[in-house]
Amino acid sequence: MKIIGIVAHKENPRTAGMLSRLGTCASACGLRLMAWGETAEQLKALGLPFKAGVASDTDAVLVLGGDGTMLRAVRDTVGAARPVIGVNIGGLGFLTCVAESDLERAVECLARDAFAISSRTLAVCSVIRAGRALPEALFLNDVVIRNGDSVRIVALDISVDGSDATPISADGLIVATPTGSTGHSLSAGGPILHPACPAFVVTFICAHALGARPLVIPDTSVIEVGLVKSSEAVRLIVDGQVGLTLQPGDRVRVSRSPTTARFIHLPGHDFLSLLHQKLHWQGTSFTQSNAG
């Protein structure tokens, strides 16, 4: 790789220092930096050398920030079909899985082509209103339908490939990709899906039914969720960032996108190890005495 595109979190107080480190390391490794938008303005203000351009002019895109920055970067650059790597200077950083201290190692691996690339499912959702589809929204993690700031329940009906699944009264509902299964869906009681699984998971938020359980379905399916009844405004939230207020009778349609996101992983990356590290996933520790 020769040209690395940069997307950085503008408001993070550590961004300037990270960009300076990146500039020094990239120069030593013979890499050129390219930036656009707010990140280009940051690099210019810091006096760091870079070339103005767009994602399609790069060999890869390096993201400095948290998972929110990574989600925006993936949506904004997916049309360029460039692989993305995230360096975490945010909170949990499940998507931006390169540690802040490993920035230089990441740049060196990019320069030596010492990395692996995995494909991640992208999905699209659209709202069907009065028989007409509103513009689609692309997402990497999930879509959430919920009752805004209210604690009142919302009545929804769900269908999969045209077959009725179940009506449900709940605080809301989440449709997640495998990548998004470790986010809001997990917090609401949903299962963890390996990123390579060709599936969606539908998870209810505080369902008013003891038998309501998450539903894992093939990602070749088309999911539709209809808003039956609500006494308050209901919001559709895409990747935690893009929102739309739903109207009674609206139907939210979710399906797999024909495009995918590509993530760069450094040597030694392993999804199960990431679960241990980020989510403290663990089972039972067996000792000689309790092993019998």
C-alpha positions in Angstrom: 0.0 0.0 0.0 1.2 3.5 -0.8 -1.7 5.9 -0.1 -3.6 5.8 3.1 -6.8 7.8 3.5 -7.5 9.3 7.0 -10.8 9.8 8.8 -10.4 11.3 12.3 -12.8 12.2 15.2 -12.7 16.0 15.2 -13.8 16.5 18.8 -11.6 14.0 20.5 -8.8 15.8 22.5 -6.3 13.0 21.6 -6.8 13.3 17.8 -4.1 16.0 17.2 -1.5 13.9 19.0 -2.5 10.8 17.1 -2.4 12.6 13.8 1.1 13.8 14.6 2.3 10.3 15.4 0.7 9.0 12.3 2.4 11.6 10.1 5.8 10.8 11.5 5.3 7.0 11.2 3.8 7.2 7.7 6.7 9.3 6.4 9.2 6.8 7.9 7.4 3.9 6.2 7.2 5.6 2.8 3.4 6.1 2.9 1.5 9.1 1.7 -1.6 10.4 3.7 -4.7 11.5 1.9 -7.7 13.3 3.6 -10.9 15.1 2.9 -13.5 17.1 4.8 -12.8 17.9 8.5 -9.8 15.6 8.7 -8.1 17.5 5.9 -8.7 20.7 7.8 -7.2 19.2 10.9 -4.1 18.0 9.1 -3.7 21.4 7.5 -4.0 23.2 10.8 -1.3 20.9 12.3 1.0 21.5 9.4 1.2 17.9 8.5 1.9 16.8 4.9 -1.0 15.2 3.1 -2.7 15.1 -0.3 -6.3 16.2 -0.7 -8.4 13.6 -2.4 -11.3 11.1 -1.8 -11.5 7.6 -0.6 -11.4 6.1 -4.1 -7.9 7.6 -4.6 -6.5 5.6 -1.6 -5.4 2.0 -1.1 -7.0 1.8 2.4 -8.7 4.1 4.9 -7.5 4.4 8.5 -10.0 5.6 11.0 -9.0 7.4 14.3 -11.8 7.5 16.8 -14.4 5.2 18.3 -17.0 2.9 16.9 -19.2 5.8 16.0 -16.5 7.3 13.8 -15.9 3.9 12.3 -19.6 3.5 11.4 -19.7 6.9 9.7 -16.5 6.2 7.8 -17.7 2.8 6.5 -21.0 4.4 5.3 -19.3 7.4 3.7 -16.6 5.4 1.9 -18.3 2.1 1.0 -18.8 3.3 -2.6 -15.0 3.5 -3.0 -14.7 -0.2 -2.0 -11.5 0.4 0.0 -10.6 -1.7 3.1 -10.9 0.1 6.4 -8.9 -0.2 9.6 -9.8 1.5 12.9 -7.5 2.7 15.7 -9.5 3.2 18.9 -9.3 6.5 20.7 -12.9 6.3 21.9 -14.6 4.0 24.4 -15.2 0.3 24.0 -13.9 0.3 20.4 -15.2 -3.1 19.2 -15.0 -2.1 15.6 -11.9 0.1 16.0 -10.0 -2.9 17.4 -6.4 -1.6 17.0 -5.3 -0.1 20.3 -4.1 3.5 20.5 -0.6 2.2 21.5 -0.5 0.0 18.4 -0.8 2.9 15.9 2.8 2.7 14.7 2.6 -1.1 14.3 -0.6 -0.7 12.3 1.1 1.7 9.9 4.1 -0.6 9.5 1.8 -3.5 8.7 0.0 -1.5 6.1 3.3 -0.5 4.5 4.5 -4.2 4.4 1.1 -5.6 3.3 1.2 -7.7 6.5 -2.5 -8.0 7.3 -5.7 -9.9 6.6 -9.0 -8.6 5.2 -12.4 -9.8 6.2 -15.8 -9.0 4.6 -18.6 -7.7 6.7 -22.3 -7.8 5.8 -24.0 -4.5 5.0 -27.7 -4.1 5.0 -30.2 -1.6 3.8 -33.5 -0.4 5.3 -36.3 1.6 3.8 -39.6 2.9 5.0 -42.7 1.9 3.0 -45.2 4.8 3.5 -48.6 4.8 1.8 -47.3 2.2 -0.6 -44.2 4.2 -1.6 -40.7 3.4 -0.5 -38.7 6.3 1.0 -34.9 6.5 0.3 -32.9 3.6 1.5 -30.3 3.9 4.4 -27.2 1.7 4.5 -26.1 0.2 7.8 -23.3 -1.9 9.2 -24.6 -2.6 12.7 -28.3 -2.3 13.3 -31.6 -0.6 12.9 -33.6 0.2 16.0 -37.4 0.9 16.2 -38.3 2.4 19.6 -40.8 4.7 21.3 -38.5 7.8 21.4 -38.1 9.1 24.9 -41.4 7.5 26.1 -41.7 4.5 28.3 -44.9 3.5 26.7 -45.0 0.3 24.6 -45.4 0.1 20.8 -47.3 -2.5 18.9 -45.4 -4.0 16.0 -46.0 -6.8 13.5 -43.1 -8.7 11.9 -42.9 -10.7 8.7 -40.1 -12.6 7.1 -40.2 -13.1 3.3 -43.9 -12.3 3.4 -44.8 -14.8 6.1 -46.1 -13.4 9.4 -43.7 -14.0 12.2 -45.3 -12.6 15.3 -47.1 -9.5 16.6 -45.4 -8.0 19.6 -45.9 -5.3 22.2 -42.5 -4.0 23.4 -40.4 -0.9 24.0 -39.0 -1.6 20.6 -37.1 -3.9 18.3 -33.6 -4.3 16.9 -32.6 -5.9 13.6 -28.8 -6.5 13.6 -26.1 -7.8 11.3 -23.5 -10.2 12.7 -21.2 -7.2 13.2 -24.0 -5.4 15.1 -24.9 -8.4 17.2 -22.3 -7.4 19.8 -23.9 -3.9 20.2 -27.5 -2.9 21.2 -28.8 -6.4 20.3 -26.5 -8.1 22.8 -27.4 -5.6 25.5 -31.1 -6.4 24.9 -30.5 -10.1 25.3 -29.6 -11.1 21.8 -27.0 -13.8 20.8 -23.5 -13.1 19.6 -23.1 -13.9 15.9 -19.7 -14.5 14.4 -19.0 -11.8 11.7 -18.8 -14.5 9.0 -22.4 -15.8 9.7 -24.8 -15.2 6.8 -27.6 -14.1 9.2 -29.6 -11.3 10.8 -30.9 -11.3 14.4 -34.2 -9.8 15.4 -34.2 -8.8 19.1 -37.1 -7.4 21.1 -36.5 -4.6 23.6 -38.4 -5.3 26.9 -41.1 -7.4 25.2 -44.4 -7.7 27.1 -44.4 -11.5 26.5 -42.6 -14.2 28.5 -42.1 -16.3 25.3 -40.6 -13.6 23.2 -37.1 -14.6 22.2 -34.5 -13.3 19.6 -34.9 -14.7 16.1 -31.9 -15.6 13.9 -32.8 -15.8 10.2 -30.8 -16.1 7.0 -29.6 -12.8 5.5 -31.1 -13.8 2.2 -34.5 -13.0 3.9 -36.4 -9.7 3.7 -37.7 -8.6 7.1 -40.6 -6.2 7.4 -41.7 -4.5 10.6 -45.0 -2.7 10.7 -46.0 0.0 13.1 -49.5 -1.0 14.3 -50.1 1.3 17.2 -48.3 3.8 19.5 -49.4 6.6 21.6 -46.1 8.4 21.2 -43.7 9.3 18.4 -41.8 6.2 17.2 -38.2 6.5 15.9 -36.3 4.5 13.4 -32.6 4.8 14.2 -29.9 3.5 11.8 -26.5 2.6 13.2 -27.3 4.8 16.2 -26.8 8.0 14.1 -29.4 8.5 11.4 -33.0 8.8 12.5 -36.5 9.1 11.1 -39.9 9.5 12.8 -42.3 6.8 11.8 -46.1 7.2 11.2 -48.9 4.7 11.9 -49.1 2.3 9.0 -45.4 2.6 8.1 -43.5 -0.6 7.3 -39.7 -0.8 7.8 -38.1 -3.2 5.3 -34.6 -4.6 5.9 -32.5 -6.7 3.5 -28.9 -7.5 2.8 -27.0 -5.1 0.7 -25.2 -6.4 -2.5 -22.1 -4.5 -1.3 -20.0 -5.4 1.7 -17.5 -3.6 4.0 -14.0 -4.8 4.2 -12.0 -4.7 7.4 -8.3 -4.8 7.8 -6.9 -7.0 10.6 -3.4 -7.0 12.0 -1.6 -10.3 12.5 -2.8 -12.1 15.6 -6.4 -10.8 15.3 -9.0 -13.3 16.5 -12.7 -12.6 17.0 -13.1 -14.9 20.1 -10.0 -13.2 21.7 -11.7 -9.9 21.0 -14.8 -11.0 22.9 -12.6 -11.9 25.9 -10.7 -8.6 25.7 -13.6 -6.1 25.0 -16.6 -7.8 26.5 -14.9 -9.9 29.2 -16.6 -13.0 27.8 -15.7 -16.0 30.0 -17.0 -19.3 31.1 -16.3 -21.5 34.1 -12.7 -22.0 35.3 -12.1 -25.7 36.0 -9.6 -26.8 38.6 -8.3 -30.2 39.5 -10.6 -30.4 42.5 -13.9 -29.6 40.8 -13.0 -31.5 37.6 -13.5 -34.7 39.7 
